[in-house]
Amino acid sequence: AESRVELVAELKQAAIVLELTRAEWTRRVLDLRKDALAELQWADLSRARRMLKANLGDVKKAVHMFIQALEFRARDRELFVNLRCDVRCDIRIIGRDVQDHSVIFFCTRSQTDPLRFIRDQIILTFEQACKLSQNTEKGEGRVYFVADCTGLNMRLKMDTA
């Protein structure tokens, strides 16, 4: 019963995060005179809850993080609409753990281009992994990341461009 009460309280807090985020996003979009329907459709209660958990229950920080995520998605709208990019390295979803969290594997040996060239592939891999985990009862949108750093070339990670 106690966990049910905690869940209800958490969902109420997440609803507040979602409401405040949507209000702030709408204000910003009106100031910029941009269309924001796609981003507002992405902003839902499950994502608000995830932002709240990531910020340890701090509503103000969760709203700030949520706004940053919406801005990021607005900047790269075409990427999130098309869900297509050039494949330049071995980064992929290899399955789920026992709690239904998606597991992403990245082989650094396969990276031959600087980060700026594989950015879209990394983003889309995490986007899909979050979607897969979000659609499960236990997954909650959490993702685990495993990196095989054999053959790691640090210069490719220090992209200064």
N, C-alpha and C positions, 0 to 999 in steps of 0.2 A: 504494500500500500504506500509506503514511504517513497519508493522509486516512482510510483505513478504521480504522486504529488510533485516530486522533483521534475518529472517530465512535463507536467502541466505548467509549472512555473517557468521552465526553460522555453516552452513553446510560446508562452505569453511574452517573454523577453525577446524571443526571435521575431515575433509579430511586431513588436515595437521597433526593432532594428529594421525590419522590412519597410514599415510605414515611414520612418524617418529617412531611410535611404531613398525611397521612391519620391518623397517630397523634395529632398535636396537635389536629386537627379533631375527632376522635372524643372526645378528652378534654374539649375545650370543649363539645361538644354534650351529653355526659353531664352536665357541670356545669350546663348550662342546661336539661336535660331536653327537648331539641327533637329532632324528626326531621330527619335530615341525609342521607337516602338520595339525594335528587336532586342535592345538591351533591357527594357522594362519587362519583356516577356521572360527573359532569362532570370531576372531578379524574382525569386520566389521564396516561400517560407523555408524550404529545405536548405537553400543557399544562405539565407539569413541565419539559420540555426548553425550552419557550419562556420560562418564568420564569427558568430557569437562565441562558439566553442574555441575557435582559434585565438580569440582575444580574452579567454578565461572569464567570460561573462561581462566584460566591460562594454556596455552598449555604445558609448561614444567612439571607442576604438573600432568596434565592429562596423559601425556606420561608415567611418572613415575608410576602412579597408574595402568595404562593399562599394563605395563610390570609386575608389581607385580601380577596382575590378571592372566596374561599368565603363570608366574612362578608357581602360585598356582595351576592352571589347569594342568600344565605339571607334577607337583609333584603328583597330585591325578588323573592322567589321567584315570586309571581304574574305579574310582568312576564316572567320568563324561561320560565315554563310556557306562558303564553298567547301570547307573542310578538305582542302587539297593543297599539297606542297610537294616540292622536290624531295626525294629520299636521298640523303647524303651520308647517313651513318646508320649503325645498327642500334636503334632504340625502339623498343616494342613492348607491348603488354604481353607478358608470358603466362598470365593466369591469375588466380585468386588464392589468397591464403584461407585458412580455416574459418576466419571471421568474415569472409566475402570481400575483403579489401583487394582492389586491383594491385598487381605487382608489375612494375615497369623495370625492364632490364636495359642497361646501356653498356655497350662494349666500347671503351675509349680507344682501343686499337683501331677500330673502324673509322674513327673520326680523322678525316684528312683535311677538312676545311675549318676555318675559324668559326667561333660561335655564331657570328652574325649570319652565316650561311645555313646553319642548322637550326636556328631559332624557331622558325615556323614548325619544323618537324617536332621539336621538343614540346612546343605549345600544344599542337594537335594531339600528340600522344598523351599528354596529361589531361587534356580536355576529354578525350574518349575514355581514359581510365577513370576519371571522376564520374562520368555518366554511367559507366558500368557499375561502379560501387554504389552510386546513389540509388540505383534501381533495385537494391537488395535491402532486406530488412535489417541486416547487421552491418552492411558496408558503410553507411553514412557518408559516402563520398570520400572516404579516406583512401589514400594511395601510398604504397610502399615503393621505394626506389632502390634498386640494386645496381651498383656500378662495378663492372670488371675493369680495374685500372691497369691491367697488364698492358704495357706499351703506351702508357699515358704520355702525351706530348703537352707539357704545360704551356708552351707558346701558343697553342691553339685555344687554350682557355683564357689567355690574357689578351684578348682582341682589343686593341687600342683605337681602332677606327671608329 
